Amino acid sequence: MNLMIVLLFSVVLMALSGLPGMLFPARSPVGQRLATAALTLGGALGAAATLLAMASGIWPSLDLSWGLGGSRFSVGLDALGACFLLPVFVVPALASFYGLAYWRQSEHPANGQRLALSFGVLAGAMALVVLARDGTLFLIAWELMALAAYFAATAEDDKQEVRRAGWVYLIATHTGTLCLFAMFALWRHATGSAALAPGQAVTPHTAGILFALTLVGFGFKAGLMPLHVWLPGAHANAPSHVSAVMSGVMLKMGVYGIVRMTALLPTGPAWWGYTVLAAGAASSVAGIAFAVGQRDLKRLLAYSSIENIGIIAMGVGLALLGRACGQPVWVTLGLGGALFHTWNHSLFKPLLFLNAGAVIHATGTR
């Protein structure tokens, strides 16, 4: 069987995992258990297909015409995508199991079904972001991810603090999305296609503009300072298993976007690398400084995530600098360290948020 078909089936299964629960009474645990089972099955199938592709070195792809403004339904997997895709398949499934006890349907009849639905869409959309090989498809998946994260994070929208954090997130994420719209429009103008393929015909001036739009657009999602304004409030006020997925996986979609697009651009000047290095260093130092001053457990972890994203960005910056200076060792060490810490943070930070949720559940305070 074509591995891409399995991957797409996994994406659909995760995205629709919360739908059956809408057919059951609001307090019934059956729908929540079905959502967890579907999300887990989708994650397991997707992770298995990704690991098989990594082991074989045969990267699946699919390219179909779908009559949407000259774009194509083009999806594919490569080594870079696999590094970011595995946490997408693993972490939401584990967090969903945690939610069975942490966010019982019987105790949250007002928002449990909506949370399960948006949680599944968030997981599926993130996977599609990584698989997309067309700018239009990428933006569709990106917007689905953004909206699903909003509805999941604001499950307790009867609280004023939650509503405020949700609006800040919504404004920030769509500011970043506007930059991505401009970036993809310029990309299509420069290359003549929306396909996410190496753009060797891009002029140096256009490449510089594309880089700036990429860094700002994806930097909002990654939480790089000073584009992090939405992150502490959203992570602190979301249900803990949602915070775990947002911090452990969703932030990495911003990192993925930066790495993917800079890899498609022609080799840029050294200032690209210096800029990302500086942004990463500032986020690392300021993020942990703000974390030390927190008295809210989940806000502390949120600022710690900013610090860790900064560390990852420093690796990406070193790789860009090495590419500009003709130093392949810098590229290997920088990108290798960035991807390794992407996995590292994708595992330990969700665990910390889930532990924080257990403490909050037991004590009733953050």
N, C-alpha and C positions, 0 to 999 in steps of 0.2 A: 504494500500500500504506500502511496506517495505520502512522505512525512509531512508535506505542507497541508494536505487534506486533514491529517490528524491534528496539526497545530491549529488550523482554522476551526475544526470541530471543537477543540478545547476552548478556544476563544469564545465561541458562541455558547458553549455549555456554561462557562463561567459567567458570561454577561447575562444570561437568562436564568441563572440559578435561583434568583429570588422571586421569579414569576409564579411558580406553583403555589408559593405561600399566600399569594393574594386570594386564592380560592378557598382558603380555610378561615374560620373565625379568628378575630384579632388576638384572642388569648390562647389559641391552639398552638402547642409546641411542634405539631407535625410539619407545618410549613417551614419553620426554622430548621428543623432537622433535614428536610428535603433540600433546602438551600445549601446547607453545609455539605451534604452528600454530593450534590451536583458540583459544587465548587471544588471539592476535594477530588472528585473523579476527573474534572477538567484539568485541574492542576497536575494531577498524577500523569495523565495522558500527555499533556504538554511538556512536562519535565522529561518524561521518558523519550519523547520524540526529539527534544532538544539534545539530550545526552547521546542518543543514537547518531544524530547528525554530527556532533562533536567527535564521537569515536570513529566514525567512518570517514570524516572529512568531506562528505558529499552534502553540499548545502542545497536544500530544496527551495524552489521558487514557483510562482504562479503569476501569469500575466494575462488578463482578460480585458476586453473592451466592455465598458459599461455605459457609454454614451453620456458621460457627465462632463460637459464643457471641454472636450478634447483630452481629458485625463483618462487614466486606465486604472482598473483594479489590479494593482501590481504589488505583490507581497513577496518577501524573500527572507532567508535567514543566512547569516554569515557568522564568522567567529566573534566579531564585535557584538552583534545582536544577541548571540547566545549568552554572552557574559551578563547582559542586562535582563535577558528573558527568564533565566532560571529563577532568580528571586521573585519575579512576578508570578510564577506558577507555584512557588513553595510558600511564601509568607502569607498571602491572603487566605490560603486553605487552612494553615495553622491558626491564624487569627480568628477564622470563622468557628473553629472548634472551641476556642477560648470564649467566643461570644455566646455559646450555648448556655454557659453558666453565668457569665458576666452580664449579659443583656438578655435575660430570659423573656421570651415572648409573653408569658403570662403576667410578667411584672411591667411590661412596656407595651400595652395594647395600642397606645396612641401613635407610636412611631416604629414599632418593631418590624412591621412588614415593609415600610418604606426604607428602613435602614438596610434590611436584607437585600432588597431590590437594588438600591444604589450601590451597595457594597459589591455586589456581583458585577454590575456594569463597570464600576471602577476597575476591578481586576481585569475584565475582558478588554476594556479600552486601553489599558496600559500595555497589554500584550500586543494589541493591534498597532499601537504607536511604534513598538520595536520592529514589527514585521513589515510595516508600510514602506513601499519603495516608490511612492508617488506623492507629490506634494499635497494634492487635494485630499487624497485618502488620509494622509498624515494629519492634516488639519481637522478632518472630521473626527478621527480617533482622539486627537488632542482635546477637542472641545467636549466630546463625550466624557473623557477622563476628568476634565475640569468641572463640569456640571455634576457628575456623579460624586466627586469628592465634596462638592459644596453640600449636596443633600445628605451625604453620609455624615459630614462633620457637624451639621446643624440639626441633628436628630432631635435634640432637646430645644427646639426653637421657641418654646414657651418662656425661655429665660432670656432676659435682655442682653446679658453678656454674650450668650451664644449667638444671638442675632447680629450683634455688632461685629463679632469676630467673623461671622459668615459674610457680611457685606464687605468688610475689609479684604477678605480673601477673594471675593468675587471681582471687586474692582481691580485688585492687583493682578490676578490671573488673566483678566481680559485686557489689561494694559500690555502685558507680555504677549498675549495672543495677537493684538494689533501689530506689534513689531514682527511677529512671525508671518502674518498676512503680507506685510510689506516685503519681508525677506523672500517669501516664496514667489510673490509677484515679480520681484526683481530677478530672482533666479530663473523664472520662466522666460522673462524678457531677454536675459543674457545668454541662456542656453538654447532657447527655442523649444523647451520641453519642461513639463512638470516632473519628469522622472528624476529620482534621486540617484544619479549616476555622476561619476567624476566630470566636473565642468572645466575642461582644459581651455575652452575658448573664452572663459571669463577674463576680462581685462583686470590689471592690478587695481585700478581705481574702483571698479565695481566690486572686486573681491574684498576690498577694505570696507565698503559699505555693508556688504553681506555679512562680514565678520562682526561688525558692530551691532547689526540687527540681531544676529544669532546670539551674541553674548548677552544682550539685554533681554531679548525675548525668552530665551531658555534660562537666563539667570534669575528671572522672577520665579520660575517654577523650582529651580534648584535651591533658592533661598540665599544666594550670594548677597552679602552686604554691599550697598545699602538697599538692595531690592528685596529684603527679607521681611518687610513690614507686616505681611499677612501671617507669617509662620508661627510666632509664639502664641498668639491668640487662638488660631485655628487648632493647633496641636493640643493646647491646654484644655479647650472646651469640647473637643470631639470625644466620643466614646473611646475608651483606651485601645480597643482592638482596631478602631479606625485610625487613631493616632499612630499605632504601630505600623500600619500599611502606608500611611502618608509619609511618615518619616523614613521608614526602612526601604520603601520601594518608589513611591511617587516622586520624591525629591530627585531620585536617580534618573528619572525621565528627562529632567533638565540637563543633567550631566551628559546623558546619552545624546541629546540633541546637539549639544556643543561639540562633542567628539565626532558625531556622524557628519555634521555639516562642515566642520573645519577639515575633515578628512577628504571631503568631496571638492573643496576649493583648491586651487593651485597653491603651491608653497608660498606662504606670505612672508612679510618682513618680520624682523625680530620683535617689533613693538607688539605684535599679537601675543607672543609668548610672555613678554614682560607685563602686559596688561592683565592677562589671566593669572599670572603668578602674583601680581600685586593684589588683585581682587581676592584670590585664595588666601594669601597671607593676612590681609585685613580681616577677612571673615573668620579665620582660625583664631587670631588673637582676640578680636572683639567678641566673637561668639563665646569663647570660654570665659572671658572677663565678665560678660553679662550673666553667664550661667552661675558663676560663683556668687553673684549677688541676689539670686532668686530664693524666694521662700515658698514658691509654688512648685511642687515636685515635677509636674508635667511641663511647666514653662522652663524649668531647669534643663530637662531633657531636650526640649525644643531648641534652646540656645546651644546645647551640646551638639545637636544635629547640624546647626549652622557651622560650628567649628569643624566638624568632620567633613562636611561638604567643601569647606575651605581647604582642608588637607588634600582632598581629591582634586580640587581645582589647581592646586599647586603642582601636582603631578602632570595634569593636562598642560599647564603652562610651560613646564620644563620640556615636555614632548614637542610643543609648538616651537619653542626656542631652539631645540636641537634640530628640528626640521629646517628652520630658517638658516641656521649656522652650519648645516651640513654635518651634524654630529649624531650619527645613528645610535650611539650608546646612550645619549641623553634621551632620545625618543623612546628607546627600549625601557630604560629605567623609569622615566617619567610616566609613560602610559601604562607600563606593567604595574607600577606602584599604585596608580590611580584606579585601575581595574581591580587590583587585589583588595584595596581598601573599600571599593564599592561593594564587593562581596562581604567583607568583614563587617562594615556598617549595616548592610542589609540583614545581617543575622543578629548582631548583638543589640542594636537599638530597638528593634521590635520586641526583643525579650525584655529589655529594660522598661518599655512602655507597658507591656503586659504585667510585669511585676508591679509597676506603679499602680495599675488598675486594681490589682489584688489588694494592695495597701489601702487605696482609696475606698474600695468596696468594704473593707473590714473596719476602717476608721471613720468613714464618712466625711473626710476632709482631704484637700490636696496640700 
